[in-house]
């Protein structure tokens, strides 16, 4: 069984179960269908749920490696268990296909709430409470709360423009102590994300909006990603490394 996720020119495929002679042909066919898209130049195979692989799997992987190599692309793997890592080493694939350093999510939370102005404070307090598990400093807590406040305000004011809708807040952290926060709405969306992220740009100057929301998020977080489609909504994803990290 395959599960896939594609972002721009990168394709991530998670393999479940076993990769042996019996299922190799099916997996080969599914991968080739995904790689038929010429825009895909990077392939990551996630072996987290793969319990067994033999020489048939080596053939499947090497064949896809050659396809990507011939189009100037690259391939990598992640989450190999000891058995699969031995197969990789024995076959020499570890010399041409790198293993990505991946980090496991240690905890996560999801909240959904109406796009009401009074829920802005609720959202930032919820994120602060969740982050306490990482022993953050007061400054780090303030940074998180500020960035979340800006993102939720954007969803309320610009995403739904005064109409009632739902906002989803997701928080997680991995074993490095890096925290990820996502704020998602299903409102009007942003036609031009690059323009919207410019300092002082606002679609509502008559309301004396500063147009600094995204700039504030970029300043107080380590990484900011905005994905939006007109008429479908906006996803804001922010990351911040908490200095103290995860307690053992």
N, C-alpha and C positions, 0 to 999 in steps of 0.2 A: 504494500500500500504506500502511495506517495502523497505527501502534502506539500504544496508549493506556495511561494510568495515571491512576487516579482516587483522590483522597484527600479525604474528607469532601465539601465542596461545590466542589472544584476538579478540573478535568479537563485533563490534559496529553495532547496528541495530536501524535505525530511523523509527518510526511509523508515518504515516500520516493519517489524517482524524479521524475516530471514531473506537473504539474497543468495540463493543457490541455483542449481541448474533448472529446477522446476519453475521458478518465477523470474529467471534472468531475462527471458525473451519478452515478457510483459513489461518489466521495468525498463528494458532497453527501448521498447516501442514508445512508452510514455515519455521517457526523457527526450527521445528524438523529436516527438511532437512539440515539446516545450522549446527545444533548441532550434526548431524550424523558423522561429522568429529571428531574423537576422540582426535585430537590435540587441539581442542578448550576447554580451561579451564576457560576462563573469558568472560562474556557476559555483555555488557552495553546496556541498552535500552534507547534511546534518545526520549523523549516525546515532543520535541520542537514544532512539527507540529501536535501532537495529541490533538484534540479538545474535545473529550468526551470518557469516559470509565465508564462501569458499572460493576456489579459483574461477568459478563462473562469474562471481562478482568482480574479480579483478579484470576480466575481459570487458564487462559492461563499463566499468569506470575508465579504463584505458581508452576504450573506443570514444567515449564522450570527451575525454581529455584531448584526443587528436582532433576532434571536430572543432573545439574551441581554439586549440593552438593554430589550426589552419586559417581561422578567421581573425587571428591576432588577439584572441581572448585568453583568459586565465581561469584556473579551476583551483578550488581549495576544499578541505574537509574539516569537520569539527565534531567534537563529542565522541571520539572513538573509544570503545571499551578496550581492555587489554588484549582480548582475542583478535579483534579487528586491527589493532595497532601492530600486532605481531605479523598478521597477514600482509599489511602494508610494508613493513620493514623487510620481510622475507622476499617479497616480490620486487623490491626496489622502488615502489611507487612513492615512498616517502622522500625520495630524492628529487622528484619532479612535481609532486603535488603537495603543497604545504598544508600543515594543520594549523588552523586558526586558534588563537587563544581565546576561549569563550568563558564567560563568567555566569554562574547560576544565580537566578533570582532567589533571594532569600525570603522575601515577604512582599505582599501586594495588597492593595485595597481598591475598591470601586464604589463610587457614590454617584447617584443620579438625583438631581434636584431641579425644580422649576427655575426658569430664568427671571427670578425676582431680585430686585436690587438688594434686599436684606439678606439674601443667600451668599452674597460676596464675602461677607465676614465669616459666615459659616464655613465656606470653602477653605479660606486661608487658615482658619483655626484647625480644621480637620487635617490639613496637610502638615501643619506644625506638630500636631499631636502624633501623627504617624511617624514623622521624622525623629521624634524624641528617642526612638529605639536605637538611633545611630549616635547618640550622645553629641549632638551638634552644639556649637557655640551659640550664644545669643545673636551674634552677627549673622551666622548661617541661617538661623531660624528667621531672622528679619528679612534676609535675602529671599528665602523661599516664599514667605508670606507676601512680600511685595510683588514678586513675579506672578504668583497665582492670582492675586488681586487684580492685576492688570489684564491677565488672560480671561478671567471670568467676566470682568467689566466689558471687555471687547465682545464677548459672546452675548451678553445681555443687551448692550447698547447698539452694536453694529450687526451682530448675527441675527438677532430677532427683532431689532428696531421697535422695541416696546410691545411686541406681541408675545404671547405666552408660548414657551417651548421648553424643551428639556436640555439640560447640560449634564454631561458625564465627566466626572473627575476620576482619573486613575493615578494611583501612586505605587511605586515599587522601588526596591533597592536590591543590589546584587552583593556578592560576597567581597567586593572591593570597597563597599560603602558608597557606591555611586547611586544617587537617587534620580529616578525618572518620574516626571509629572506630566500627565496629558490632560488637556481640557478640550472637549469636543462638543460642538453644537451641530444642529441640522438646520441651520438658518439659511440666510440668503447667499452665503459664500463670498469670496473675494475674487473679483475679476483679474486683478493684477497683484499678486503677492509681493513681488519685488518693489513695486511702487508703494504699496501699503506699509512696507517695512522702512521706508525712508523717514528720517526724523522730521517731525512737524507736519507730516502729511495726514490729513483728516478729511473724511467725507461729510463731516458735520461742523463746519467752522461757525455756523450761526449759534451753536450750543457751547461755543468757547472750548471745544476739545483741543487738547494740546498736540495731538498727533505723535505723542512720545511713548505710547504703550509698548510697542515692540522694542524700541530702543531701551526702555527700562528693563524688559525681560532679558535682553542680550547682555545688559550691564551686570545684572545680579545673578545670572545663571551662567554655567560654563558652556552650554550649547543650546541652541534654539532652532527648531525646525517647524515650519508652517506648511501644512498641506490643505488646500482649499479648492473647491469647485463651485462655481456659481449655481445657485439653486439647490445645492446639496449640503453645504455646510463647511465647517472649518475644524481642523485638528491642529492644536498647538502642542508640540512635544518639547519639553525642556529637561535638561540634565544638569546635575550639580554633584560634585564629589564632596562628601562630608569628611573633613580632615580626620576625625577620630575613627571613622570606619565602623565595621561590624564587630561587635563584641563577641568573643568566643563563647 
